[in-house]
Amino acid sequence: MDSRGAAGGPDSSSPADPPSPEPDPAAAADAMDARLPADLLRAVLQRLPPIDLARSACVCRAWHAVASDRAVLEAAFCAPWGVRRVVGEPATQAFWRAASLGRFALSHAVRRGDNVPGVALKYSVQVTDIKRFNNMMSDHGIYSRERLLIPISNAEILLGSTCYIEMDHNAKREVAVFYPEGRPSGKTESLANIASAERRSRRILESVRRSLHVDDETAAYYLSVSEGDPRAAMMEYSEDLRWEQQRAGR
């Protein structure tokens, strides 16, 4: 055997090179964040769409802190529609991730003589959209409410606006409400008084509904025209029913 060939060949007894370590994504993100000033990171993240902002919060702790900041969430939520400001805190941060027009609504104060078709015509929206948005089974539902939430059909009305995050208990939805008159009414009530009044109204409504064998909206309508008097509401309904039966019998 050639000693030179043996000397020049590979040494089978030498240990193999250790495998290179796998890169740590978290460490890489932390290292990148260390090179990225906080104000620059904030400026970049707040320009992302809400869904991408939510994803960026999963990168590392530093990014999560910035992406979860109230001001950054609000900026991303408002940017697509040109909204100037959103006042209030939603029930959960999931509210900010759905930056669609369905998260906004216009507040219409219900006045004497209003009806759903007329309101729909005023704001150029469909009657069915108003009823669906406000959780109304029939047009009579308008008479038991002080306001209607109007779905936004033209995003231009939101340009430069201030909206207020509210939970509408009639519509059973949380939305950013735009008030054409500028801001919400200054009327305030304690939560205890509001809850008590709602329970009392609900008991009366339920009693009238069962007595007349009608839906909630119809019962609410007859209560509204009788100024909340259950006995008068049932009498009013009986008179209307009698009148309809007389016309049908002709």
NORKAJO-V329521 format. One record per residue. N is the residue number from 1. RES is the residue in three letters. SS is DSSP state (alpha for helix, beta for strand, coil for the rest). OMEGA is omega in whole degrees, -180 to 180 (* if undefined). Layout:
N|RES|SS|OMEGA  N|RES|SS|OMEGA
This chain:
1|MET|coil|-180  2|ASP|coil|-179  3|SER|alpha|179  4|ARG|alpha|178  5|GLY|alpha|179  6|ALA|alpha|-180  7|ALA|alpha|-177  8|GLY|alpha|-178  9|GLY|coil|180  10|PRO|coil|180  11|ASP|coil|-176  12|SER|coil|-179  13|SER|coil|-179  14|SER|coil|-179  15|PRO|coil|178  16|ALA|coil|178  17|ASP|coil|179  18|PRO|coil|180  19|PRO|coil|180  20|SER|coil|-178  21|PRO|coil|177  22|GLU|coil|179  23|PRO|coil|179  24|ASP|coil|-178  25|PRO|alpha|-179  26|ALA|alpha|180  27|ALA|alpha|179  28|ALA|alpha|179  29|ALA|alpha|179  30|ASP|alpha|179  31|ALA|alpha|179  32|MET|alpha|179  33|ASP|alpha|180  34|ALA|alpha|180  35|ARG|alpha|-175  36|LEU|coil|180  37|PRO|coil|-176  38|ALA|alpha|-179  39|ASP|alpha|177  40|LEU|alpha|177  41|LEU|alpha|178  42|ARG|alpha|-179  43|ALA|alpha|180  44|VAL|alpha|-174  45|LEU|alpha|-176  46|GLN|coil|175  47|ARG|coil|180  48|LEU|coil|170  49|PRO|coil|-176  50|PRO|alpha|-178  51|ILE|alpha|178  52|ASP|alpha|176  53|LEU|alpha|178  54|ALA|alpha|178  55|ARG|alpha|-178  56|SER|alpha|179  57|ALA|coil|-179  58|CYS|coil|-175  59|VAL|coil|-179  60|CYS|coil|-177  61|ARG|alpha|-178  62|ALA|alpha|179  63|TRP|alpha|179  64|HIS|alpha|-179  65|ALA|alpha|-179  66|VAL|alpha|-176  67|ALA|alpha|179  68|SER|coil|-179  69|ASP|coil|-176  70|ARG|alpha|-178  71|ALA|alpha|179  72|VAL|alpha|178  73|LEU|alpha|-179  74|GLU|alpha|-179  75|ALA|alpha|180  76|ALA|alpha|-180  77|PHE|alpha|-175  78|CYS|alpha|-169  79|ALA|alpha|-176  80|PRO|coil|-173  81|TRP|coil|179  82|GLY|coil|178  83|VAL|coil|-177  84|ARG|coil|-174  85|ARG|beta|173  86|VAL|beta|-176  87|VAL|beta|177  88|GLY|coil|-179  89|GLU|coil|178  90|PRO|coil|180  91|ALA|coil|178  92|THR|coil|180  93|GLN|coil|176  94|ALA|alpha|178  95|PHE|alpha|-174  96|TRP|alpha|-172  97|ARG|alpha|-179  98|ALA|coil|-178  99|ALA|coil|178  100|SER|coil|178  101|LEU|alpha|178  102|GLY|alpha|177  103|ARG|alpha|-179  104|PHE|beta|176  105|ALA|beta|175  106|LEU|beta|-179  107|SER|beta|176  108|HIS|beta|177  109|ALA|beta|-178  110|VAL|coil|180  111|ARG|coil|180  112|ARG|coil|179  113|GLY|coil|178  114|ASP|coil|169  115|ASN|coil|-173  116|VAL|alpha|178  117|PRO|alpha|179  118|GLY|alpha|178  119|VAL|alpha|179  120|ALA|alpha|179  121|LEU|alpha|-179  122|LYS|alpha|-175  123|TYR|alpha|177  124|SER|coil|176  125|VAL|coil|-179  126|GLN|coil|177  127|VAL|alpha|-179  128|THR|alpha|179  129|ASP|alpha|178  130|ILE|alpha|-178  131|LYS|alpha|179  132|ARG|alpha|-177  133|PHE|alpha|-177  134|ASN|coil|177  135|ASN|coil|-179  136|MET|coil|178  137|MET|coil|-179  138|SER|coil|180  139|ASP|alpha|-179  140|HIS|alpha|-179  141|GLY|alpha|-178  142|ILE|alpha|-174  143|TYR|alpha|180  144|SER|alpha|-175  145|ARG|coil|177  146|GLU|coil|178  147|ARG|beta|173  148|LEU|beta|171  149|LEU|beta|-178  150|ILE|beta|177  151|PRO|beta|-178  152|ILE|coil|178  153|SER|coil|-179  154|ASN|coil|-175  155|ALA|alpha|-177  156|GLU|alpha|-178  157|ILE|alpha|179  158|LEU|alpha|-177  159|LEU|coil|177  160|GLY|coil|-175  161|SER|coil|170  162|THR|beta|-179  163|CYS|beta|-174  164|TYR|beta|179  165|ILE|beta|-178  166|GLU|beta|171  167|MET|beta|178  168|ASP|beta|-173  169|HIS|coil|174  170|ASN|coil|180  171|ALA|coil|-179  172|LYS|coil|178  173|ARG|beta|177  174|GLU|beta|-176  175|VAL|beta|171  176|ALA|beta|-170  177|VAL|beta|175  178|PHE|beta|179  179|TYR|coil|-180  180|PRO|coil|-180  181|GLU|coil|173  182|GLY|coil|-178  183|ARG|coil|180  184|PRO|coil|175  185|SER|coil|179  186|GLY|coil|-180  187|LYS|coil|177  188|THR|coil|177  189|GLU|coil|177  190|SER|coil|180  191|LEU|alpha|-180  192|ALA|alpha|180  193|ASN|alpha|179  194|ILE|alpha|-179  195|ALA|alpha|180  196|SER|alpha|-180  197|ALA|alpha|179  198|GLU|alpha|179  199|ARG|alpha|180  200|ARG|alpha|180  201|SER|alpha|-179  202|ARG|alpha|179  203|ARG|alpha|180  204|ILE|alpha|180  205|LEU|alpha|-179  206|GLU|alpha|180  207|SER|alpha|180  208|VAL|alpha|-179  209|ARG|alpha|180  210|ARG|alpha|-178  211|SER|alpha|-177  212|LEU|alpha|-177  213|HIS|coil|180  214|VAL|coil|178  215|ASP|coil|-176  216|ASP|alpha|-176  217|GLU|alpha|179  218|THR|alpha|177  219|ALA|alpha|180  220|ALA|alpha|179  221|TYR|alpha|-178  222|TYR|alpha|173  223|LEU|alpha|-178  224|SER|alpha|-179  225|VAL|alpha|178  226|SER|coil|178  227|GLU|coil|174  228|GLY|coil|-180  229|ASP|coil|-177  230|PRO|alpha|-179  231|ARG|alpha|179  232|ALA|alpha|179  233|ALA|alpha|-180  234|MET|alpha|177  235|MET|alpha|179  236|GLU|alpha|179  237|TYR|alpha|-180  238|SER|alpha|179  239|GLU|alpha|178  240|ASP|alpha|180  241|LEU|alpha|179  242|ARG|alpha|180  243|TRP|alpha|179  244|GLU|alpha|179  245|GLN|alpha|179  246|GLN|alpha|178  247|ARG|alpha|180  248|ALA|alpha|-178  249|GLY|coil|-179  250|ARG|coil|*
